[in-house]
Amino acid sequence: MTTTDTIVDGYFATWNETDAAKRRDVIAATWTDDASYVDPMFTASGHDGLDALASGAQQQFPGHTFRLTTPIEAHHDRARWGWDLVGPSGEPVVVGVDFAVLAGDGRIREITGFFEQA
């Protein structure tokens, strides 16, 4: 079983890893095969969909990085954390919170994201 902290690290690596092969490895280690992601603007499912979403975000926001902004809270098979997307200047472009449903092995099965500030 993988720790929640390790999985959340992998979650952010999914968004931030620019090497496509490494990103696919991170996705496989972090997300279940049938994982899904949904936020107010985007949806993705499965490893291919998640990879395409992360790649698209990197193209839309070159030089930007997602980062953890709050402690991770977890209980049972649920977790949540705050995040932001910062540009090269270090200023947040988007701020939000994600809610996760975790599989029995600790990997992410579902993410529901909300934007708090745009």
N, CA and C of each residue as an Amber inpcrd file, in Angstrom:
protein
   354
   0.8400000  -1.1790000   0.0000000   0.0000000   0.0000000   0.0000000
   0.8880000   1.2470000   0.0000000   0.4940000   2.2330000  -0.7600000
   1.2580000   3.4680000  -0.8940000   0.6970000   4.5190000   0.0530000
   1.5700000   5.3460000   0.6290000   1.0990000   6.3790000   1.5410000
   0.4050000   7.4980000   0.7760000  -0.5030000   8.1730000   1.4490000
  -1.2270000   9.2850000   0.8270000  -0.2580000  10.3850000   0.4020000
   0.7440000  10.6820000   1.2250000   1.7190000  11.7150000   0.8600000
   2.4270000  11.3720000  -0.4460000   2.8100000  10.1020000  -0.5950000
   3.4900000   9.6670000  -1.8170000   2.5670000   9.7960000  -3.0160000
   1.3090000   9.4270000  -2.8480000   0.3420000   9.5250000  -3.9430000
   0.1040000  10.9800000  -4.3240000   0.0000000  11.8640000  -3.3530000
  -0.2010000  13.2810000  -3.6750000   1.0370000  13.8520000  -4.3540000
   2.2260000  13.4210000  -3.9490000   3.4370000  13.8160000  -4.6730000
   3.3430000  13.3730000  -6.1350000   2.8790000  12.1420000  -6.3530000
   2.6980000  11.6460000  -7.7160000   1.6220000  12.4150000  -8.4750000
   0.5900000  12.8300000  -7.7610000  -0.4630000  13.6350000  -8.3750000
   0.1320000  14.9230000  -8.9550000   0.9380000  15.6140000  -8.1560000
   1.5490000  16.8510000  -8.6470000   2.5870000  16.5750000  -9.7330000
   3.2860000  15.4620000  -9.6340000   4.2220000  15.0930000 -10.6950000
   3.4820000  14.8200000 -12.0020000   2.2670000  14.2930000 -11.9150000
   1.4610000  14.0880000 -13.1210000   1.3070000  15.4000000 -13.8790000
   1.0260000  16.4580000 -13.1720000   0.8180000  17.7720000 -13.8000000
   2.1260000  18.4470000 -14.1940000   3.1830000  18.2170000 -13.4360000
   4.4130000  18.9930000 -13.6090000   5.5040000  18.3210000 -14.4370000
   5.4480000  17.0020000 -14.5840000   6.5030000  16.2910000 -15.3190000
   6.3680000  16.5710000 -16.8230000   7.4190000  17.1440000 -17.4130000
   7.3790000  17.5000000 -18.8350000   7.8830000  16.3920000 -19.7460000
   8.6210000  15.4340000 -19.2120000   9.0700000  14.2990000 -20.0060000
   7.9040000  13.3110000 -20.1170000   7.4300000  13.0760000 -21.3290000
   6.2230000  12.2680000 -21.5490000   6.3710000  10.8490000 -21.0050000
   7.5140000  10.2070000 -21.2090000   7.7030000   8.8320000 -20.7320000
   7.7010000   8.7810000 -19.2040000   8.3810000   9.7350000 -18.5730000
   8.3980000   9.7790000 -17.1080000   6.9960000  10.0660000 -16.5670000
   6.2770000  10.9690000 -17.2340000   4.9160000  11.3000000 -16.7950000
   4.0250000  10.0550000 -16.8640000   4.1510000   9.2630000 -17.9220000
   3.3540000   8.0340000 -18.0430000   3.6860000   7.0610000 -16.9050000
   4.9580000   6.9680000 -16.5310000   5.3430000   6.1080000 -15.4110000
   4.7260000   6.6030000 -14.1060000   4.7400000   7.9200000 -13.9100000
   4.1430000   8.5140000 -12.7110000   2.6420000   8.2270000 -12.6780000
   1.9830000   8.3920000 -13.8020000   0.5410000   8.1370000 -13.8700000
   0.2480000   6.6800000 -13.5060000   1.0030000   5.7500000 -14.0400000
   0.7880000   4.3280000 -13.7510000   0.9780000   4.0210000 -12.2660000
   1.9330000   4.6860000 -11.6320000   2.2080000   4.4520000 -10.2110000
   1.2110000   5.1480000  -9.2970000   0.5770000   6.2030000  -9.7830000
  -0.2460000   7.0710000  -8.9460000  -1.7470000   6.8660000  -9.1230000
  -2.1690000   6.5130000 -10.3220000  -3.5950000   6.4300000 -10.6810000
  -3.9770000   5.0020000 -11.0370000  -5.1970000   4.5800000 -10.6930000
  -5.6970000   3.2830000 -11.1390000  -5.9370000   3.3360000 -12.6430000
  -6.0250000   2.1720000 -13.2660000  -6.2300000   2.1140000 -14.7190000
  -7.5090000   2.8110000 -15.1560000  -8.5390000   2.7560000 -14.3260000
  -9.8360000   3.3480000 -14.6730000 -10.0810000   4.6840000 -13.9740000
  -9.0150000   5.3340000 -13.5270000  -9.1380000   6.5940000 -12.7880000
  -9.8230000   7.6700000 -13.6190000 -10.4570000   8.6030000 -12.8970000
 -11.1000000   9.7320000 -13.5750000 -10.7600000  11.0330000 -12.8630000
 -10.8090000  12.1010000 -13.6400000 -10.5420000  13.4550000 -13.1490000
 -11.6380000  14.3640000 -13.6910000 -12.1740000  15.2300000 -12.8450000
 -13.1670000  16.1980000 -13.2940000 -12.9900000  17.4910000 -12.4960000
 -13.0260000  18.6110000 -13.1990000 -13.0640000  19.9290000 -12.5690000
 -14.0370000  20.7780000 -13.3910000 -14.2310000  22.0440000 -13.0520000
 -15.2330000  22.8310000 -13.7780000 -14.9760000  22.9710000 -15.2840000
 -13.7480000  22.7610000 -15.7270000 -13.4240000  22.9650000 -17.1360000
 -13.0480000  21.6930000 -17.8890000 -12.5520000  20.6730000 -17.1960000
 -11.9720000  19.5270000 -17.8780000 -12.4370000  18.2140000 -17.2630000
 -12.4170000  17.1700000 -18.0830000 -12.6150000  15.8060000 -17.6050000
 -11.5960000  14.9140000 -18.3070000 -11.2310000  13.8510000 -17.6390000
 -10.3310000  12.8640000 -18.2370000 -10.5810000  11.5340000 -17.5530000
 -10.3300000  10.4580000 -18.2880000 -10.4290000   9.1390000 -17.6810000
  -9.3590000   8.2260000 -18.2670000  -8.9120000   7.3100000 -17.4460000
  -7.8680000   6.3840000 -17.8410000  -6.5150000   7.0550000 -17.9790000
  -5.4930000   6.2460000 -18.0770000  -4.1310000   6.7770000 -18.1590000
  -3.9120000   7.6470000 -19.3920000  -4.4660000   7.2440000 -20.5330000
  -4.2970000   8.0520000 -21.7440000  -4.9540000   9.4200000 -21.5990000
  -6.1490000   9.4460000 -21.0530000  -6.8530000  10.7090000 -20.8680000
  -6.1510000  11.6270000 -19.8850000  -5.6370000  11.0580000 -18.8010000
  -4.9110000  11.8530000 -17.8070000  -3.6230000  12.4180000 -18.3890000
  -2.9220000  11.6070000 -19.1650000  -1.6890000  12.0620000 -19.7990000
  -1.9820000  13.2000000 -20.7760000  -3.0300000  13.0560000 -21.5720000
  -3.3930000  14.1070000 -22.5250000  -3.7940000  15.3910000 -21.7970000
  -4.5100000  15.2670000 -20.6880000  -4.9140000  16.4480000 -19.9270000
  -3.7020000  17.1730000 -19.3560000  -2.7780000  16.4350000 -18.7500000
  -1.5780000  17.0520000 -18.1750000  -0.7280000  17.7010000 -19.2610000
  -0.5570000  17.0260000 -20.3830000   0.2090000  17.5790000 -21.4910000
  -0.4450000  18.8560000 -22.0210000  -1.7610000  18.8380000 -22.1390000
  -2.4870000  20.0260000 -22.6060000  -2.3450000  21.2000000 -21.6460000
  -2.3830000  20.9190000 -20.3470000  -2.2110000  21.9900000 -19.3570000
  -0.8160000  22.6030000 -19.4620000   0.1880000  21.7580000 -19.6940000
   1.5510000  22.2730000 -19.8420000   1.6870000  23.1260000 -21.0950000
   0.9930000  22.7570000 -22.1620000   1.0290000  23.5620000 -23.3840000
   0.2950000  24.8800000 -23.1960000  -0.8100000  24.8420000 -22.4640000
  -1.5930000  26.0560000 -22.2230000  -0.8920000  27.0000000 -21.2550000
  -0.1490000  26.4420000 -20.3190000   0.5220000  27.2450000 -19.2920000
   2.0150000  26.9160000 -19.2460000   2.7670000  27.2310000 -20.2950000
   4.1980000  26.8910000 -20.2940000   4.9340000  27.5910000 -19.1580000
   5.8310000  26.8480000 -18.5290000   6.6390000  27.4090000 -17.4470000
   5.9140000  27.5220000 -16.1210000   4.6740000  27.0390000 -16.0380000
   3.9020000  27.0870000 -14.8040000   4.0420000  25.7620000 -14.0500000
   3.8190000  25.8170000 -12.7430000   3.9550000  24.6430000 -11.8880000
   2.7890000  24.5600000 -10.9160000   2.2330000  23.3610000 -10.7740000
   1.2400000  23.1030000  -9.7410000   1.9720000  22.7700000  -8.4560000
   1.4400000  23.2720000  -7.3390000   2.0760000  22.9580000  -6.0580000
   1.0300000  22.8270000  -4.9490000   1.3670000  22.0590000  -3.9520000
   0.5370000  21.8320000  -2.7720000   0.5700000  23.0820000  -1.9000000
  -0.5990000  23.5210000  -1.4030000  -0.6470000  24.7340000  -0.5830000
  -1.2330000  24.5170000   0.7990000  -1.7780000  23.3390000   1.0710000
  -2.3640000  23.0430000   2.3770000  -1.8990000  21.6690000   2.8280000
  -2.0570000  21.3900000   4.1010000  -1.8030000  20.0090000   4.5270000
  -2.7940000  19.0600000   3.8440000  -2.3670000  17.8360000   3.6420000
  -3.2310000  16.8020000   3.0870000  -4.0830000  16.2600000   4.2290000
  -5.3820000  16.2270000   4.0200000  -6.2800000  15.6190000   4.9930000
  -6.8060000  14.3220000   4.3830000  -6.8140000  13.2490000   5.1680000
  -7.2670000  11.9700000   4.6420000  -7.9710000  11.1660000   5.7300000
  -8.9820000  10.4350000   5.3190000  -9.6250000   9.4350000   6.1670000
 -10.3220000   8.4250000   5.2680000 -10.3880000   7.2000000   5.7540000
 -10.9680000   6.0920000   4.9990000 -10.3390000   6.0620000   3.6030000
 -11.1430000   6.1470000   2.5710000 -10.6090000   6.1360000   1.2020000
 -10.7090000   7.5160000   0.5560000 -10.7000000   8.5780000   1.3720000
 -10.8720000   9.9510000   0.8740000  -9.6990000  10.8230000   1.2970000
  -9.4100000  11.8070000   0.4600000  -8.3650000  12.7840000   0.7910000
  -8.6990000  14.1030000   0.1090000  -8.1530000  15.1750000   0.6650000
  -8.2870000  16.4850000   0.0250000  -7.0510000  17.3140000   0.3180000
  -6.8060000  18.2860000  -0.5780000  -5.6670000  19.1890000  -0.4290000
  -5.9060000  20.4300000  -1.2690000  -5.2610000  21.5020000  -0.8650000
  -5.2860000  22.7390000  -1.6380000  -4.0740000  22.8090000  -2.5410000
  -4.2080000  23.5640000  -3.6050000  -3.1350000  23.6860000  -4.5880000
  -3.2160000  25.0510000  -5.2610000  -2.1390000  25.3900000  -5.9230000
  -2.1780000  26.5330000  -6.8310000  -1.3040000  26.2330000  -8.0470000
  -1.5400000  27.0090000  -9.0710000  -0.7420000  26.9680000 -10.2950000
  -0.0150000  28.2900000 -10.3610000   1.3150000  28.2300000 -10.3050000
   2.1090000  29.4550000 -10.2850000   2.8750000  29.6040000 -11.5890000
   2.9720000  30.8520000 -12.0180000   3.7270000  31.1700000 -13.2170000
   5.1930000  31.3660000 -12.8990000   5.9760000  31.6840000 -13.9140000
   7.4080000  31.8930000 -13.7160000   7.7280000  32.9680000 -12.6800000
   6.8240000  33.9230000 -12.4880000   7.0510000  34.9780000 -11.4980000
   6.7980000  34.5060000 -10.0780000   6.1930000  33.3290000  -9.9200000
   5.8640000  32.8160000  -8.5980000   4.4840000  33.2030000  -8.1200000
   3.7730000  33.9980000  -8.9230000   2.4250000  34.4310000  -8.5530000
   1.4010000  33.3730000  -8.9640000   0.4320000  33.0560000  -8.0900000
  -0.6060000  32.0920000  -8.4570000  -1.5000000  32.6140000  -9.5750000
  -1.7870000  31.7420000 -10.5190000  -2.7000000  32.0410000 -11.6200000
  -4.0720000  31.4590000 -11.3040000  -4.0760000  30.2790000 -10.6930000
  -5.2970000  29.5930000 -10.2970000  -5.0480000  28.9700000  -8.9270000
  -6.0770000  28.9910000  -8.0870000  -6.0260000  28.3750000  -6.7630000
  -7.2190000  27.4370000  -6.6660000  -7.0210000  26.2870000  -6.0410000
  -8.1390000  25.3710000  -5.9300000  -7.9610000  24.3420000  -4.8330000
  -8.9180000  23.4370000  -4.7920000  -8.8850000  22.3210000  -3.8500000
  -9.3340000  21.0780000  -4.6060000  -8.6860000  19.9580000  -4.3120000
  -9.0260000  18.6890000  -4.9370000  -9.4720000  17.7000000  -3.8720000
 -10.4560000  16.9060000  -4.2500000 -10.9830000  15.8350000  -3.4080000
 -10.7190000  14.5220000  -4.1230000 -10.1340000  13.5630000  -3.4220000
  -9.7490000  12.2910000  -4.0230000 -10.5000000  11.1280000  -3.3940000
 -10.7790000  10.1390000  -4.2230000 -11.2120000   8.8220000  -3.7660000
 -10.0600000   7.8850000  -4.1100000  -9.5870000   7.1520000  -3.1120000
  -8.4280000   6.2900000  -3.2750000  -8.8430000   4.8330000  -3.3640000
  -8.1060000   4.0810000  -4.1450000  -8.3330000   2.6460000  -4.2800000
  -7.7200000   1.9140000  -3.0810000  -7.9840000   0.6380000  -2.9750000
  -7.4600000  -0.1580000  -1.8680000  -5.9490000  -0.1590000  -1.7780000
  -5.2610000  -0.0200000  -2.9090000  -3.7990000   0.0120000  -2.8990000
  -3.2410000   1.4110000  -2.6710000  -4.1430000   2.3860000  -2.4490000
  -3.7190000   3.7560000  -2.1560000  -3.6670000   4.6630000  -3.3560000
  -3.7020000   4.1100000  -4.5820000  -3.6530000   4.9570000  -5.7650000
  -4.9600000   5.7260000  -5.9440000  -4.9010000   6.7590000  -6.7450000
  -6.0650000   7.6120000  -6.9900000  -7.0310000   6.9060000  -7.9320000
  -8.2950000   6.8590000  -7.5070000  -9.3570000   6.3240000  -8.3440000
 -10.1710000   7.4530000  -8.9670000 -10.3960000   8.5310000  -8.2060000
 -11.1540000   9.6880000  -8.7010000 -10.6170000  10.9640000  -8.0880000
 -10.6210000  12.0210000  -8.8830000 -10.3410000  13.3680000  -8.3910000
 -11.4890000  14.2580000  -8.8350000 -11.9890000  15.0580000  -7.8950000
 -12.9270000  16.1300000  -8.2080000 -12.2420000  17.4210000  -7.7790000
 -12.0340000  18.3100000  -8.7240000 -11.3430000  19.5610000  -8.4360000
 -12.2800000  20.7500000  -8.4740000 -12.0060000  21.7160000  -7.6110000
 -12.7470000  22.9750000  -7.5810000 -11.7740000  24.1250000  -7.6350000
 -12.1330000  25.1700000  -8.3650000 -11.3300000  26.3900000  -8.4230000
 -11.8490000  27.3450000  -7.3600000 -10.9480000  27.9280000  -6.6010000
 -11.3220000  28.9010000  -5.5940000 -11.0850000  30.3170000  -6.0560000
 -10.1660000  30.4670000  -6.9810000  -9.8050000  31.7840000  -7.4700000
  -9.2430000  31.6040000  -8.8800000  -9.6320000  32.4660000  -9.7960000
  -9.1180000  32.3740000 -11.1580000  -8.4110000  33.6560000 -11.5260000
